[in-house]
């Protein structure tokens, strides 16, 4: 992280775990086969296509069930 950003009032560096848990907004690509677990916030997860039955698992994990491929 840039040092000048860390110098902003109230800024703090993310922990290694927090850095690893950042999701750049990637969604599972169709066709979705079987059960897929991916990183997503609860809001993003529950707004996913209802056809796939999205279930928020907590801890920024989302589960969707795709077709049998």
N, C-alpha and C positions, 0 to 999 in steps of 0.2 A: 504494500500500500504506500502511496506517495506520502513522504514525511510532511509536506505542506498541508495535506488533507487532514492528517492526524493532529496538526496544530490548531485546527478549528475547534472552537469552544464546544464541549460536549461530545466530541468525536472519540471513538475508541476502536482499536483494531479488533477484527473478528478473530475468534479462536480458530484453531485448525479444524475442529469439528464443524463450526459454523461455515467456514469457507467450503468444506467438502459437501455440505448439505444444500448449497445454493443451486437452484435449478434455473437454467437459462430460458425456461419457457418451452422446452421441447415436449411435445405430446407424442404418445405412441402413434406410429404410422400405420394406416390401414393397408392391407387387411390385418386385423388383430386376431391372432390364433391363441386360444386357450386363455388362461388366467395371466394377467400382466400386472405386476406391481411396479409403480414408478413414483418418483418424487414429485409431490405437488401439495400446495396448500389446500386446506379444507374447501375454500371457496372455488378454487380452480377445479379440484376433484369433482365436487358435486355439480359443477356446471358443465362437466364433460357430457358428451352425447348420451342421453338416457338409455339408448338402445343397448349400451354395454353395461348397464347397471353399476355405475360407479359407487364405490364404498370407501369412505375415508377411514383409514386404519389408525390414525393418530401419528404423531411424530413425523409429519409431512410425508406420509406414505398414502398412496391411493391405489385401490385395486379395481380392475375392470375385467369383465369376462367377455372374451371374444368368441368368434365362431370356431367350430371344429375344422381344422385345416388338414 
